[in-house]
Amino acid sequence: MALRVYLDTSVFSAFCDEKVTDRRIQTEEFWGRRTEFLVSTSELAREELQRTPDPTRRLDLLGLLDGLSIHPVTDAMKALAVHYIRAGIFSEVMYNDAVHVAAAVLTWQDVLVSWNFKHLVNRRRRTQINDANISLSLPTIDIVAPPEI
């Protein structure tokens, strides 16, 4: 069975990033293999992409959502994000990152893919997230960068 893969906003942004070419190339390589996975994201990613100031770039980014499953952000996802914050896993400033994780967990994704090394793709935070999930009888999740999948 194909892996269920949730993409946070950083993956879409990297696909169109002209400044960091290595990251863009690795994202394009992942994108070329996306049919190997069941890929999804959430309405939060759409909202974040809609705030892109440049209208041409915004259209390009939103176009990447075509064909993906887009999960609504539910009250349960928001509550889990708040739980992560209260547990000290994320700060209040990182609320959207916590919502992305909650969306991935509560829609039973196997992997969350992100380029956000500071807030998401790091061993310490992944361990904290999975410890919290286990304590709540929720599934664990792997959080990796596109080249790792």
N, C-alpha and C positions, 0 to 999 in steps of 0.2 A: 504494500500500500504506500502511496506517495506521502511524503512528509507534509504536514500542515504548517505553512510558513506565514508568519505575520510580519509585515514590513512597517517600520516606523517611518516618519517623515524624512529622516536623514538619507534614506536609501533613494527616495525620489529626487531629493535635492542633489545628491551626488551624481545622479545620472545626467544632470544638465549643468554640472559645475565645470566651468572652463578654467578655473584657477588651479584646482587640484587634479591634475590629469591622471595620476596613478589611481586615485580613488574612483574617478570617472570610468577609467578603462576597466577596473575590476568590477564596478557596478554594471557596466555594459555586458561584461562576460557573464555575470550572474543573471542579468536580464535575459540573455540569450538562452539560458537553461531553465528559465522560470516555468516552462511547461512540464518539467520533471516533478514539480511540486504543486500542491494546492495552495495557491498564494492568496492572501487576504490582507486587509488593513482595516482601519476604522474611519468613521466620520470625522474623528479628530484629525486624522492625517489630511482629509479633504479640507477641513477648516483651516488648518495651518498652511496648506498649499495655496488656498484662496487669498491669503494675506500677502502673497508674493507681490512686491510693488511693481515690477516690470510686467506689463500686460502680455507681452509675447512669451516671456518665460513662464508666466502663470499658466497660460494656455498649454504650453508644452508639458509642464508638470502635471496639470490636471488630466491631460490626455493619457498619461501613464496609468491612470486609474482604470481606464477602459478594460473590461474583461476580468477585473479583479472582484472578488467578493468584498463588499464593504459593510462592516458590522456597525450597527448603531451603537452609540455610547449609552449604556444603560445606567440606571441608578445603582445597580449592583457593582458595576465597574467603577463608578465614582466612589462608592463606599469602600471598595477594596483599595483604591488609590489612597484614600484618606487613612485607611488602616496602615498602609506602607509608610505614610508620612508620620503618623503617630508612633509607629515602631522605630522611627529614626532611620529608616532605609533610604528615604528621600526627604529632601527639605521641601518646604512649601513652595519655593521658587521652582522646584522640579515637578510640580503637580502633573503637567502634561506627560512627562516621562512615566510617572506612576500610572497614569490612565492608560498609556500604551501597553504597559506590562499587564495591567489588570484586564484590558481588552483581550490580549493574547491568551492569558490564563483562562479567563471565563468563557472563551470561545474554543477552548481545548486545542490550541495550537501546540505543535511540537517544538517549534523554534521561533524566537523573535529575532529578526535580522535588523541590525542597526549599524551605523557608523559612529554612534555617540559613545566613544570610549570613556569619557569622563563620567557620564551618568548611567550608562547601561552595560556596555560590553566590558565588564571587568569582573574578575573572579570574586572579589569581596562582595560586591553588590548582588551578583547572581546567587551566591550562597545565602545571603540575608533574605533575598526574595524567596528562594526555595524553602528556607527554614520557616518563614512566615506562612507560605502556602501549605506546607505539611502540617503546621499547627492548626490550620483552618480546614484541614481535610480537602485541600485543593491540589490540583496537579502541579508538578514542578515544570519548569520551562528552561530550555537552553537558550542562551542569548549570545549571538555570534555576529561577526562582521560578514559581509557577503562572500569574501574569498574562502571563508571557513565552511561553507555549505556546498 
